[in-house]
Amino acid sequence: MDAAIGLRIGIAGISGRMGQMLVEEVAAAGATLVGGVCRSEDARGAKIFLDIGALADACDLVIDFTHASTVRGHAEALAAAGTAWVLGTTGLGPEEEAAIARAAAKIPVIAAPNFSPGVTLMFALAERLGAALPASSYDAEILEMHHRQKVDAPSGTALAIGRAVAAGRNVALEDVKVSGRDGQTGARRQGEIGFAALRGGQIVGSHTVLFTAADEQISLTHHAFDRRIFAAGAVRAALWLQGRPAGRYGMKDVLGV
């Protein structure tokens, strides 16, 4: 609570489902909610700013769970204002990643595909398993399932798990990633990291990484039951980011793992 006193937070996408949870978590933390930007005028009493630049000028930090298409504009506006940024948007491409890197040269940024403490630990364990279980013997596969409205696949969290496994094996994920096998694919190549994405209903998020050898299989699974875990984690990250120097950070830094 003490860490939140005086911290002025804005929310990008404040009228959405995640935005409204963030409003509640900011209040619970004792920080000051300045307002937000959104497409809808219904922000349940919160102040609405005309654009991200105006919001950035009024805040110490912006929490952003919007859309990949907004990332470059938000990065420029927040960097220009000197406003810290907690970014939970997924489905990012090279241009968005480059924009985040440019912003992080000027402001403190936490950009994470998932703000759940459990998932953050899953990343760390996946990297350790990737290092300990050689690709010559253990095939790595990642399975994820989300609600029917999710627009990107594989999920940002699944890709982050894949990057963790690849890091443990000292390879680039782009060189070994296989997604959505279909048809006559041929035998599985050694060292591949496979992805399968399922969509249906209102599942918040389910991720499993499997390491399968000829004589054993190890699986690590995380199920999210409530989106609030992501909102609470993002506010926790915001409090941690307060006063940090410019740079890009992650939830592993927040948790100290």
C-alpha positions as CSV (number, residue, x, y, z in Angstrom):
1,M,0.0,0.0,0.0
2,D,2.7,2.5,1.0
3,A,4.5,2.0,-2.4
4,A,1.3,3.1,-4.2
5,I,0.9,6.4,-2.3
6,G,1.2,9.3,-4.8
7,L,1.5,7.0,-7.9
8,R,-0.7,8.3,-10.6
9,I,-1.9,5.6,-13.0
10,G,-3.7,5.8,-16.3
11,I,-5.3,2.9,-18.1
12,A,-5.4,2.4,-21.8
13,G,-8.6,0.5,-22.7
14,I,-10.2,1.5,-19.5
15,S,-13.8,0.6,-20.5
16,G,-13.0,-3.0,-21.4
17,R,-13.3,-6.1,-19.2
18,M,-9.6,-6.0,-18.3
19,G,-9.7,-2.2,-18.0
20,Q,-12.5,-2.3,-15.4
21,M,-10.6,-5.0,-13.4
22,L,-7.5,-2.7,-13.5
23,V,-9.6,0.2,-12.1
24,E,-10.6,-2.0,-9.1
25,E,-7.0,-3.3,-8.6
26,V,-5.5,0.3,-8.8
27,A,-8.0,1.4,-6.1
28,A,-7.3,-1.7,-3.9
29,A,-3.5,-0.9,-4.1
30,G,-4.1,2.6,-2.9
31,A,-2.8,4.3,-6.1
32,T,-4.5,7.3,-7.8
33,L,-6.5,6.5,-10.9
34,V,-6.1,9.5,-13.2
35,G,-8.4,8.1,-15.9
36,G,-8.0,6.4,-19.3
37,V,-8.5,6.2,-23.0
38,C,-11.0,4.0,-24.6
39,R,-13.3,3.5,-27.7
40,S,-16.4,3.5,-25.6
41,E,-17.7,6.5,-23.5
42,D,-18.7,4.1,-20.7
43,A,-15.8,4.1,-18.3
44,R,-18.1,3.9,-15.2
45,G,-17.2,7.4,-13.9
46,A,-13.5,7.5,-14.7
47,K,-12.1,10.5,-16.5
48,I,-11.7,9.9,-20.2
49,F,-8.8,11.5,-22.1
50,L,-9.0,12.3,-25.8
51,D,-5.8,10.4,-26.7
52,I,-2.9,8.5,-25.2
53,G,-0.6,11.6,-25.3
54,A,-3.0,13.6,-23.1
55,L,-3.3,10.6,-20.7
56,A,0.5,10.2,-20.6
57,D,1.0,13.8,-19.7
58,A,-1.3,13.5,-16.7
59,C,0.2,10.2,-15.3
60,D,3.3,8.7,-13.8
61,L,2.5,5.4,-15.4
62,V,0.1,3.8,-18.0
63,I,-1.1,0.2,-17.8
64,D,-1.9,-0.9,-21.4
65,F,-3.9,-4.0,-22.4
66,T,-5.2,-2.9,-25.8
67,H,-4.2,-4.2,-29.2
68,A,-1.0,-4.7,-31.2
69,S,-2.1,-2.0,-33.6
70,T,-1.8,0.6,-30.8
71,V,1.6,-0.3,-29.6
72,R,3.8,1.9,-31.9
73,G,1.7,5.0,-31.2
74,H,1.6,4.4,-27.5
75,A,5.3,3.8,-27.4
76,E,6.0,7.1,-29.0
77,A,3.5,9.0,-26.9
78,L,4.7,7.6,-23.6
79,A,8.4,8.0,-24.4
80,A,7.8,11.6,-25.4
81,A,6.0,12.3,-22.1
82,G,8.5,10.4,-20.0
83,T,5.7,8.2,-18.6
84,A,6.4,4.6,-17.4
85,W,4.6,1.8,-19.2
86,V,3.2,-1.5,-18.2
87,L,2.3,-3.4,-21.4
88,G,0.3,-6.6,-21.5
89,T,-0.7,-6.6,-25.2
90,T,0.2,-9.7,-27.1
91,G,0.3,-10.7,-30.8
92,L,3.3,-8.3,-31.3
93,G,5.5,-8.4,-34.5
94,P,9.0,-7.1,-35.1
95,E,7.8,-3.5,-35.6
96,E,6.0,-3.5,-32.3
97,E,9.0,-5.0,-30.5
98,A,11.3,-2.4,-32.1
99,A,8.9,0.4,-30.9
100,I,9.0,-1.0,-27.4
101,A,12.8,-1.1,-27.5
102,R,13.0,2.5,-28.6
103,A,10.6,3.5,-25.8
104,A,12.6,1.5,-23.2
105,A,15.7,3.6,-24.1
106,K,13.8,6.6,-22.6
107,I,11.4,5.3,-20.0
108,P,11.0,2.2,-17.7
109,V,8.9,-0.4,-19.4
110,I,7.5,-3.8,-18.3
111,A,6.3,-5.7,-21.3
112,A,5.0,-9.2,-20.5
113,P,2.8,-11.7,-22.3
114,N,1.4,-12.7,-19.0
115,F,1.3,-11.1,-15.5
116,S,0.4,-14.2,-13.6
117,P,3.0,-15.1,-10.9
118,G,2.4,-18.8,-11.7
119,V,3.0,-18.3,-15.4
120,T,6.1,-16.3,-14.7
121,L,7.5,-19.2,-12.6
122,M,6.4,-21.6,-15.4
123,F,8.7,-19.6,-17.8
124,A,11.6,-20.1,-15.4
125,L,10.9,-23.8,-15.0
126,A,10.5,-24.3,-18.8
127,E,13.9,-22.8,-19.4
128,R,15.5,-25.1,-16.8
129,L,13.8,-28.1,-18.3
130,G,14.9,-27.1,-21.7
131,A,18.5,-26.9,-20.5
132,A,18.3,-30.2,-18.6
133,L,16.5,-32.3,-21.1
134,P,18.4,-32.5,-24.4
135,A,16.6,-32.0,-27.7
136,S,18.2,-35.2,-29.0
137,S,16.1,-37.2,-26.5
138,Y,13.2,-35.1,-25.4
139,D,10.6,-33.6,-27.8
140,A,9.2,-30.3,-26.6
141,E,5.5,-29.5,-27.4
142,I,3.4,-26.6,-26.2
143,L,-0.4,-26.8,-26.0
144,E,-2.7,-23.8,-25.2
145,M,-6.4,-23.2,-25.1
146,H,-8.3,-19.9,-24.8
147,H,-11.7,-18.4,-25.2
148,R,-13.3,-18.1,-28.6
149,Q,-12.7,-14.3,-28.9
150,K,-8.9,-14.5,-28.8
151,V,-7.5,-13.2,-32.1
152,D,-3.9,-14.3,-32.0
153,A,-2.4,-17.8,-32.1
154,P,-0.3,-19.3,-30.6
155,S,-0.9,-17.1,-27.6
156,G,1.8,-14.7,-26.4
157,T,2.2,-16.8,-23.3
158,A,2.7,-20.0,-25.3
159,L,5.3,-18.3,-27.4
160,A,7.0,-17.1,-24.3
161,I,7.1,-20.6,-23.0
162,G,8.6,-21.7,-26.3
163,R,11.3,-18.9,-26.0
164,A,12.1,-20.1,-22.5
165,V,12.6,-23.7,-23.7
166,A,14.7,-22.5,-26.7
167,A,16.8,-20.3,-24.4
168,G,17.5,-23.3,-22.2
169,R,18.7,-25.1,-25.3
170,N,20.7,-22.2,-26.6
171,V,18.7,-21.9,-29.9
172,A,16.5,-19.2,-31.4
173,L,12.8,-20.1,-31.3
174,E,12.3,-18.9,-34.8
175,D,14.7,-21.6,-36.0
176,V,12.9,-24.5,-34.4
177,K,9.2,-23.4,-34.1
178,V,6.6,-25.5,-35.8
179,S,2.9,-24.4,-35.4
180,G,-0.3,-25.9,-36.5
181,R,0.8,-29.2,-38.2
182,D,-1.6,-30.3,-40.9
183,G,-1.5,-32.8,-43.8
184,Q,1.5,-34.9,-44.8
185,T,4.1,-33.1,-42.6
186,G,6.7,-35.9,-42.5
187,A,8.3,-37.2,-39.3
188,R,9.0,-34.8,-36.5
189,R,12.5,-33.3,-36.8
190,Q,14.8,-33.4,-33.9
191,G,14.9,-30.2,-31.9
192,E,11.5,-28.8,-33.0
193,I,9.4,-26.9,-30.5
194,G,5.8,-27.6,-31.5
195,F,2.7,-25.5,-30.8
196,A,-0.9,-26.4,-30.9
197,A,-3.7,-23.8,-30.3
198,L,-7.3,-24.6,-29.3
199,R,-10.2,-22.1,-29.1
200,G,-13.6,-22.4,-27.5
201,G,-16.0,-21.2,-24.9
202,Q,-14.8,-18.7,-22.3
203,I,-11.6,-20.4,-21.1
204,V,-9.4,-17.7,-19.6
205,G,-6.1,-19.5,-20.4
206,S,-4.6,-23.0,-20.2
207,H,-1.0,-23.8,-21.1
208,T,1.0,-27.0,-21.0
209,V,4.5,-27.7,-22.0
210,L,5.5,-31.4,-22.6
211,F,8.9,-33.0,-22.8
212,T,8.5,-36.5,-24.2
213,A,11.3,-39.1,-24.5
214,A,11.1,-42.7,-25.6
215,D,10.7,-43.8,-22.0
216,E,9.1,-40.9,-20.1
217,Q,7.2,-37.7,-20.3
218,I,7.3,-34.6,-18.2
219,S,4.4,-32.1,-18.4
220,L,4.0,-28.7,-16.7
221,T,0.5,-27.1,-16.8
222,H,-1.0,-23.8,-15.8
223,H,-4.7,-23.0,-15.7
224,A,-6.0,-19.4,-15.2
225,F,-9.5,-19.4,-13.7
226,D,-10.0,-15.6,-13.5
227,R,-8.7,-12.7,-15.5
228,R,-8.2,-10.8,-12.3
229,I,-4.9,-12.5,-11.8
230,F,-3.6,-10.6,-14.8
231,A,-4.9,-7.3,-13.6
232,A,-3.5,-7.8,-10.1
233,G,-0.2,-8.8,-11.5
234,A,-0.1,-5.7,-13.8
235,V,-0.7,-3.4,-10.8
236,R,1.9,-5.2,-8.8
237,A,4.3,-4.6,-11.7
238,A,3.3,-0.9,-11.8
239,L,4.2,-0.5,-8.1
240,W,7.5,-2.3,-8.7
241,L,8.4,-0.1,-11.7
242,Q,8.0,3.1,-9.7
243,G,11.3,5.0,-9.7
244,R,13.2,2.5,-11.9
245,P,15.5,3.8,-14.5
246,A,14.7,3.6,-18.2
247,G,14.9,0.0,-19.6
248,R,12.9,-3.0,-20.4
249,Y,11.9,-5.2,-17.5
250,G,9.8,-8.3,-17.1
251,M,7.7,-10.1,-14.5
252,K,10.7,-12.2,-13.5
253,D,12.3,-8.9,-12.3
254,V,9.2,-8.1,-10.4
255,L,9.1,-11.5,-8.7
256,G,12.9,-11.7,-8.3
257,V,13.2,-15.1,-10.0
